[in-house]
Amino acid sequence: MIPGILKHGMVIFMAKEKTVFFCQSCGFESSKWMGQCPGCKEWNTFVDEPVKISAKKGDSHRISSSSKPVVISEVSTEEVGRISSGSKELDRVLGGGIVKGSLVLIGGDPGIGKSTLLLQVTRDLSLAGKKVLYVSGEESLRQIKMRAERLGNEYRNLLLLCETNLDDIKLSILESKPDVVVIDSIQTMYCEDVSSAPGSVSQVREATAILMQIAKQNDISIFIVGHVTKEGAVAGPRVLEHMVDTVLYFEGDRHASYRLLRGVKNRFGSTNEIGVFEMREEGLTEVENPSEFMLSGRAIDASGSVVTCALEGTRPIMVEIQALVCKSAFGIPRRQATGMDFNRVNLLMAVIEKRGNLSIGDQDAYINIAGGMKLNEPSMDLATVIAIISSFKNKPVNPKTIIFGEVGLSGEVRAVSQAELRVKEAAKLGFSTVILPKANMNDSLKKIKGVELVAVENLEEAKNII
């Protein structure tokens, strides 16, 4: 029985508190501290938080009229309604626009531009006649107004609310009934029913659950800003990313001008789509042709420089792979990769030495993808190999040539997906030669005008052509 106190002859039952241990990585709950989490297998991630047990019974078992089972044949299969955000790049990542009743989580490093992007989106939505509510738990109304004036004075019907109490926020949302709500940020929100501090595992999970319920029951699209940890993941329990409909990550160096918005989860569209933005004085502007800026400033006739075409979702992007190979001054050669998988670079260098008959085991190697992109597509293997060989022999590759293909451990060049889309992008940007896997050659590729297609079957053929 829950303990009570005697007051004026009546026994008043009080809420009982107990301590529960939560995993900060996945949200696993335990009654005692454990060194390793049974859920995600991470070490030293358990923190203790007090949890209040309510004396009121029966509320959690109430069933609303909207939660009754429905026969599957009666479920409507009409296309989900979408709202244009006013930003083509954001619409692309979301899969065509903002879905009504969706819950979108945006994460990124501090100062990367999350709040700036959402403030610009709310401006465009309000100008389009949509009712938008911007809830901030980190800035005052005056600070938001100053930032809005810096981005432009075209704000009209945008509603602002500075509040961290989720009960008051829920009441404001239900009263104003906006089309879109922005919560900046989820780590500052707290629910009075949870006794732990704002930003804790319990608070973040409970706040997200309440916002998800509001979004689904009232067809309100909600954007949530999430802080990230030093490892780059959204702070709070891992279950947070499973609860929302879409997870977007804002990537890039905060000191550089270009930003990448990457979709890592999307229930209403494809994943791994990216949007490219440039940070300017007037805010974030869209970059409609990212290949153009990725190749800007490229050195001509420099050894170790090769252009390849990578696919991010459905978008082909030209990137420059740079390699610098030089004699090691120490007993153990140094290898470094920026923008691509370090272990993949070591694997490719082993293939070059074994199948390409080149002695590069005593060479330092530095590989970089220019422009700050981070790619892990296997189609970049052949370009990376040719860049390493070009730098080792100090022989430049024709700057009008692009190379793509996957390299196997036997030195074979394997086929890649959507080769026709890559070749068309190369022709559009003025490249004259395309070196591609022989397995990708077909009649549709030969019909593309303006480019010479060179098919290779193995690493030795590619090396001899270059």
Solvent accessible surface area in square Angstrom, and as a share of the most:
residue,aa,sasa,rsa
1,M,218,0.97
2,I,39,0.20
3,P,87,0.55
4,G,36,0.35
5,I,92,0.47
6,L,136,0.68
7,K,109,0.46
8,H,170,0.76
9,G,68,0.66
10,M,134,0.60
11,V,88,0.50
12,I,73,0.37
13,F,104,0.43
14,M,95,0.42
15,A,48,0.37
16,K,100,0.42
17,E,99,0.44
18,K,98,0.41
19,T,72,0.42
20,V,6,0.03
21,F,41,0.17
22,F,4,0.02
23,C,0,0.00
24,Q,93,0.41
25,S,38,0.25
26,C,30,0.18
27,G,7,0.07
28,F,76,0.32
29,E,94,0.42
30,S,16,0.10
31,S,99,0.64
32,K,134,0.57
33,W,131,0.46
34,M,49,0.22
35,G,21,0.20
36,Q,67,0.30
37,C,0,0.00
38,P,63,0.40
39,G,48,0.46
40,C,43,0.26
41,K,129,0.55
42,E,85,0.38
43,W,163,0.57
44,N,113,0.58
45,T,19,0.11
46,F,13,0.05
47,V,45,0.26
48,D,85,0.44
49,E,12,0.05
50,P,56,0.35
51,V,45,0.26
52,K,89,0.38
53,I,70,0.36
54,S,72,0.47
55,A,37,0.28
56,K,143,0.61
57,K,177,0.75
58,G,37,0.36
59,D,58,0.30
60,S,102,0.66
61,H,148,0.66
62,R,187,0.68
63,I,139,0.70
64,S,62,0.40
65,S,94,0.61
66,S,96,0.62
67,S,66,0.43
68,K,137,0.58
69,P,135,0.85
70,V,101,0.58
71,V,89,0.51
72,I,151,0.77
73,S,96,0.62
74,E,128,0.57
75,V,82,0.47
76,S,82,0.53
77,T,134,0.78
78,E,147,0.66
79,E,162,0.73
80,V,74,0.42
81,G,38,0.37
82,R,80,0.29
83,I,13,0.07
84,S,73,0.47
85,S,0,0.00
86,G,50,0.48
87,S,10,0.06
88,K,140,0.59
89,E,4,0.02
90,L,0,0.00
91,D,21,0.11
92,R,94,0.34
93,V,1,0.00
94,L,8,0.04
95,G,34,0.33
96,G,49,0.47
97,G,1,0.01
98,I,1,0.01
99,V,7,0.04
100,K,106,0.45
101,G,6,0.05
102,S,2,0.01
103,L,0,0.00
104,V,4,0.02
105,L,0,0.00
106,I,0,0.00
107,G,0,0.00
108,G,4,0.04
109,D,68,0.35
110,P,96,0.60
111,G,53,0.51
112,I,1,0.00
113,G,8,0.08
114,K,20,0.08
115,S,30,0.19
116,T,14,0.08
117,L,3,0.01
118,L,0,0.00
119,L,0,0.00
120,Q,19,0.09
121,V,3,0.02
122,T,1,0.00
123,R,38,0.14
124,D,42,0.22
125,L,1,0.01
126,S,1,0.01
127,L,65,0.33
128,A,76,0.59
129,G,62,0.60
130,K,67,0.28
131,K,87,0.37
132,V,0,0.00
133,L,8,0.04
134,Y,0,0.00
135,V,0,0.00
136,S,1,0.01
137,G,22,0.21
138,E,85,0.38
139,E,46,0.21
140,S,54,0.35
141,L,94,0.47
142,R,183,0.67
143,Q,92,0.41
144,I,1,0.01
145,K,114,0.48
146,M,122,0.54
147,R,32,0.12
148,A,10,0.08
149,E,88,0.39
150,R,125,0.46
151,L,10,0.05
152,G,22,0.21
153,N,126,0.65
154,E,98,0.44
155,Y,47,0.18
156,R,189,0.69
157,N,89,0.46
158,L,28,0.14
159,L,67,0.33
160,L,62,0.31
161,L,44,0.22
162,C,50,0.30
163,E,51,0.23
164,T,41,0.24
165,N,15,0.08
166,L,1,0.01
167,D,64,0.33
168,D,66,0.34
169,I,0,0.00
170,K,71,0.30
171,L,105,0.52
172,S,34,0.22
173,I,0,0.00
174,L,69,0.35
175,E,130,0.58
176,S,28,0.18
177,K,150,0.64
178,P,5,0.03
179,D,55,0.28
180,V,1,0.00
181,V,0,0.00
182,V,1,0.01
183,I,0,0.00
184,D,3,0.02
185,S,0,0.00
186,I,0,0.00
187,Q,20,0.09
188,T,31,0.18
189,M,0,0.00
190,Y,67,0.26
191,C,3,0.02
192,E,107,0.48
193,D,109,0.56
194,V,26,0.15
195,S,46,0.30
196,S,11,0.07
197,A,67,0.52
198,P,74,0.46
199,G,33,0.31
200,S,23,0.15
201,V,7,0.04
202,S,10,0.06
203,Q,2,0.01
204,V,1,0.00
205,R,66,0.24
206,E,66,0.29
207,A,0,0.00
208,T,0,0.00
209,A,37,0.28
210,I,27,0.14
211,L,1,0.00
212,M,58,0.26
213,Q,88,0.39
214,I,3,0.02
215,A,0,0.00
216,K,93,0.39
217,Q,116,0.52
218,N,64,0.33
219,D,92,0.48
220,I,7,0.04
221,S,1,0.01
222,I,0,0.00
223,F,1,0.00
224,I,0,0.00
225,V,2,0.01
226,G,0,0.00
227,H,71,0.32
228,V,24,0.14
229,T,56,0.32
230,K,193,0.82
231,E,133,0.60
232,G,37,0.36
233,A,35,0.27
234,V,12,0.07
235,A,23,0.18
236,G,20,0.19
237,P,2,0.01
238,R,119,0.43
239,V,48,0.27
240,L,1,0.01
241,E,22,0.10
242,H,122,0.54
243,M,31,0.14
244,V,0,0.00
245,D,4,0.02
246,T,3,0.02
247,V,1,0.00
248,L,0,0.00
249,Y,33,0.12
250,F,6,0.02
251,E,43,0.19
252,G,35,0.33
253,D,82,0.43
254,R,131,0.48
255,H,161,0.72
256,A,49,0.38
257,S,44,0.28
258,Y,71,0.27
259,R,7,0.03
260,L,11,0.05
261,L,0,0.00
262,R,26,0.09
263,G,1,0.01
264,V,63,0.36
265,K,49,0.21
266,N,14,0.07
267,R,128,0.47
268,F,58,0.24
269,G,32,0.30
270,S,60,0.39
271,T,60,0.35
272,N,79,0.41
273,E,9,0.04
274,I,0,0.00
275,G,0,0.00
276,V,0,0.00
277,F,3,0.01
278,E,33,0.15
279,M,52,0.23
280,R,122,0.44
281,E,150,0.67
282,E,92,0.41
283,G,1,0.01
284,L,11,0.05
285,T,37,0.22
286,E,58,0.26
287,V,20,0.12
288,E,123,0.55
289,N,50,0.26
290,P,6,0.04
291,S,1,0.00
292,E,113,0.51
293,F,27,0.11
294,M,6,0.03
295,L,27,0.13
296,S,80,0.52
297,G,86,0.83
298,R,49,0.18
299,A,61,0.48
300,I,107,0.55
301,D,101,0.53
302,A,38,0.30
303,S,38,0.25
304,G,2,0.02
305,S,14,0.09
306,V,2,0.01
307,V,2,0.01
308,T,0,0.00
309,C,0,0.00
310,A,0,0.00
311,L,20,0.10
312,E,14,0.06
313,G,27,0.26
314,T,83,0.48
315,R,13,0.05
316,P,22,0.14
317,I,0,0.00
318,M,0,0.00
319,V,0,0.00
320,E,6,0.03
321,I,0,0.00
322,Q,70,0.31
323,A,8,0.07
324,L,107,0.53
325,V,13,0.08
326,C,56,0.34
327,K,138,0.59
328,S,16,0.10
329,A,93,0.72
330,F,167,0.70
331,G,80,0.77
332,I,150,0.76
333,P,34,0.21
334,R,146,0.53
335,R,53,0.19
336,Q,77,0.34
337,A,23,0.18
338,T,71,0.41
339,G,16,0.16
340,M,21,0.09
341,D,66,0.34
342,F,89,0.37
343,N,104,0.54
344,R,67,0.24
345,V,0,0.00
346,N,49,0.25
347,L,62,0.31
348,L,0,0.00
349,M,4,0.02
350,A,60,0.47
351,V,6,0.03
352,I,1,0.00
353,E,75,0.34
354,K,143,0.61
355,R,109,0.40
356,G,0,0.00
357,N,121,0.62
358,L,21,0.10
359,S,85,0.55
360,I,2,0.01
361,G,35,0.34
362,D,64,0.33
363,Q,20,0.09
364,D,15,0.08
365,A,0,0.00
366,Y,67,0.25
367,I,3,0.02
368,N,51,0.26
369,I,3,0.01
370,A,19,0.15
371,G,49,0.47
372,G,58,0.55
373,M,1,0.01
374,K,137,0.58
375,L,2,0.01
376,N,122,0.63
377,E,37,0.17
378,P,64,0.40
379,S,2,0.01
380,M,3,0.01
381,D,3,0.01
382,L,0,0.00
383,A,0,0.00
384,T,0,0.00
385,V,0,0.00
386,I,2,0.01
387,A,0,0.00
388,I,0,0.00
389,I,10,0.05
390,S,4,0.02
391,S,14,0.09
392,F,65,0.27
393,K,88,0.37
394,N,115,0.59
395,K,131,0.56
396,P,67,0.42
397,V,13,0.08
398,N,82,0.42
399,P,29,0.18
400,K,107,0.45
401,T,8,0.05
402,I,0,0.00
403,I,1,0.00
404,F,0,0.00
405,G,0,0.00
406,E,47,0.21
407,V,2,0.01
408,G,11,0.10
409,L,119,0.59
410,S,77,0.49
411,G,2,0.02
412,E,53,0.24
413,V,10,0.06
414,R,125,0.46
415,A,47,0.37
416,V,20,0.12
417,S,70,0.45
418,Q,95,0.42
419,A,8,0.06
420,E,66,0.30
421,L,60,0.30
422,R,1,0.00
423,V,0,0.00
424,K,102,0.43
425,E,17,0.07
426,A,0,0.00
427,A,32,0.25
428,K,142,0.60
429,L,49,0.25
430,G,44,0.42
431,F,11,0.05
432,S,50,0.32
433,T,23,0.13
434,V,0,0.00
435,I,4,0.02
436,L,0,0.00
437,P,0,0.00
438,K,114,0.48
439,A,79,0.61
440,N,20,0.10
441,M,54,0.24
442,N,76,0.39
443,D,100,0.52
444,S,45,0.29
445,L,1,0.00
446,K,129,0.55
447,K,156,0.66
448,I,27,0.14
449,K,183,0.78
450,G,69,0.67
451,V,22,0.12
452,E,107,0.48
453,L,36,0.18
454,V,32,0.19
455,A,34,0.27
456,V,0,0.00
457,E,91,0.41
458,N,55,0.28
459,L,2,0.01
460,E,66,0.29
461,E,65,0.29
462,A,0,0.00
463,K,33,0.14
464,N,110,0.56
465,I,82,0.42
466,I,74,0.38
